[in-house]
């Protein structure tokens, strides 16, 4: 299954994730190999540098729906109890689409200005350097364009660091405003600690893509041994589930026909299958 989805007047083709690739992705998620996970996510939509992280997330979620499921189920627990929740991926998509944060221009003078906006890269952090990582992300990743004396200059750290202090302060204030908006935009509801904040977004995305690896291997085994599909790794999980369901239905119908035929021919089961009285 392939469908086209338009963002900013450009069509992106959503193919879903093949069974083999989805199994490999589970390994990357287990290893917490963020670099390779990001590289793989980028490959799903032929990474477009113009897309901010929320637009990228839209494409990832459509791939998730095609590949595995349209409902995300998870369990949270407190000191006493466990609580099970489920939410439609479509609802998460609607939340993201309703985020109304536009690029923002800050003038330096008549001939110079900067444009900031939602970053195009997910925030990835190291526990030991978390505060430094947040500072660097907020300082550099929001910049979309810098024009000095009517000429666009590269988005290099040294150039950003040497912008006037009042401009950097204005950028910081705007980023804080956006962060408060995202912090108060929950993916689920106010009771759950999951919101659209950029510093937690990537970890949330990874959780959505986690799947039972044993179940994936069982499906591969069934497709290869019983259904005898040699190219089973070229289909996605939803397609695999459909094929297995059809196979099981066909098997049940055959079994029913055999039982009917056996009963019509008046064949008695051996005595050892009946209980002695």
N, C-alpha and C positions, 0 to 999 in steps of 0.2 A: 504494500500500500504506500502510495506517495501522494502528497498533496502540497499545494503551493500556498505560502502565507506571505502577505505583503507587509513590509515595514518601511516607512519613509519612501514610498513609491518604488521599492525594490522587492522583487519576488524571491523568496527563499523556499527551497524544496525540502520538505520534511519526509525523510525516508524511514525513520525509526532506527533502532539499533539491532544489528544482527545477533543471533543467539550466541555465536562464538565470541563476538566483541563484547557483548553484555556480560558474559562469564569472565572475560579478561578484566573488564571494568571492576567487577566485584573484588578481584585480587588487588587491584590498585587501591580500592577503597579500604580494604583490610590493612594494607601496608601504609595507608595514609600518605601515599605518594602524590602530594598536591600538584607538583609540577606536571607529572604525566597525566593526572586527572584533567587539569586545565587544558593540556595539549589535546587530549581526546575530545573534550567538550568543544573546543575550538574547531576540530575537524568535522563535527556534526553539521556545522553551518558555514563551512569554508570561511573561517574567521574574517570578519569584517571590522576593521579598526574604527569605523564610524559608529558602531553600535555601542550604546552604554550597557552597563551590566543588567539592567532590567529588561532591555530589548533582547539581550542574549538569553536571559532566563526564560523569556516567552518561548523562544525557539527550543530551548532545552526541555521545557515542560510539554510542548507539543510532541517532541520526540519521545518523551516518557509515556505519554498517553498512547501513542501508536505502538510503542514497544511492549509495555507491561500492563498498565492499569490506568483507570480514570479516577480511582479512589485511593487516597493515602491513609493507611491505618498505622497507628502507633500507640505505645503505652507510656504513660508517665506515672511516677510514683512519688509519694511523700513519705513521711516517717511511718505512717500507719497503713495506707492503702495504695493499691494500684488503680489507675483509671485508664480505660481504653477510649481512644478517640478515632474518629475517621473524618476525612474531609475530601471533597471532590477537588481534583487538580484544577478543574475549571474555575472553582471559586478562588484559588490562589492566583490563577491567570487574571481574573477580573480585578482582584486587589491590585495587582501590578499595573494593569492597564489604566487604573484610576489614579495612579500617582501622577500628580500634575506639577512636576518640577522642570522648568525650562532653563535653557542656558541663560546665563546672566552676565551682562557687560558692565565692567567697572572702568571708568575713564581715568587716565593718568593726566592727560592734557588734551588739547584739540587734535593732536596728531598721534596720540598714543593711547592704547587701551588694552585690557585683557578680557577674555571671555572664559568663564568657568561653567562647569556643568557636571552632571552625574558621571563618574569615571567610566572608562571603557575596559578597565581591568578589575577583576575581583580582588578583594582584600584577603591576602594570605599572610598568616602571621606565625611567628615562633613564640612559644610560651615564655622563653627566657628573655626575649626582646620585644615583648608585646607593646609596651608604651612607645618605644622607639619606632616600631613598625607602624603604629597608628599615626604618629606624628609625621613620618615620611609620607604615608599614604595621603593624609589630609593636606600636606604641604604641596605635593607635586601632582597627584593624579587627577585633581579636579580641573586643572588648567587645560583648556581646549585650544586656545589661540592667544598669542601675544603679538601686538603690533606696536613697534617703536618708530616714531617719525615716519608714519605711513608705510612702513615695511614690516612684513611678518617675519618674526625671528623664531629660531628653533625652540622647542619646549625643553630646554636643557636646565638641569638643576642650578647651574651657576648663574644662568640668566634670571631664573625665578628668585633665587636667593638675593640677587642684587636689585630687585624691584623696590621702589620706595616703601618705607615701613608702613605708611598709612594705607597703601594699596594692599599689602599683605594682611594688615589688620582687617580691612574691609572684606577680603577673601575669607579670612577666618570666621568673621561674624556671619557671613552668608552660609558657610558650610555648617556652622552650628545651628542656624535656622532650619536648614534642610534636614540635618540630623534629628532635630526635635520632631519634625513632621514625620520622618520615617520611623522614629522610635514609637510614635503614637499611631502607627498604622499596622495593626496586627494581622498576621496571615490567617489566624483562626478566630479567636475572640480574646477579650481582655483578660481572661483568666489564665491563658497560656502564654508562657514566656517565649514567644516567637513572633518577631516583628520584622519590618523591612529594613532595619538598620544595616548599613553597608558592612560594618565590621563583623557581623555575624551571618551575612547572607550566604557566603560560600559554604560554610559549615552546614547551613540549613539545606542547601541544594544537594550536598553530598548525602545527607540522610534520606532525601527523597529517592535517590537512585539505588539505595541499598536493597538487595534482594537475597533470598535464601539460595546460596550457591549449590547446596545439595539438591534442591529442587530442580535447578537448571541442569545439573548432571543427570538426574533421573529422566528428565524430558529428552535429553540427547540420547540416552540409552534406549528409551522407548521408541523414539523416531528411527534409530538405526537398526535395532535388533528386531522389533516386532512389525513396524510399519515399513521398514527397509527403504527409508529415504536417505540416499547417500550424501546429498548436498544439504543436510539438515542445518548446517552452520550458516547457510545463506538466507535463512528466514528469521524473522524476529519472534519474540516470545509469544505475542498475541497470535501470530500465525501458527506457531507450534501448538499452542493450546487448542486452537480451532481444529487442527488436523488430528490431534490426540482425542478430542471430544468426538469427532466424526468416526474415528476408528473404534472407540469404545461403544458408540451407539450401534455401529455395524456389527460388532462382536456380540452385543447383547441381543440383537435381532437374530443373528445366526444361532445363538444358544437357544433362543425361544423356539425357533423353527425345529431344531433338533429335539427339544423336549416334546413339542407337539407331535412330531413324527414318531417318537418313541412311544408316547401314550396311545396314539392311534393304532399302532401295530400290536398293542396289547402286550408289550414286553414287561414282565415283572422284574422288579429289582431283586437282586439276590437276598436271601434271608438274613445275611449277616448285617444288612443295613437296617433291619427292623429290630425293635426292642423285644426281648423275651418277656412274657407276662407270667 
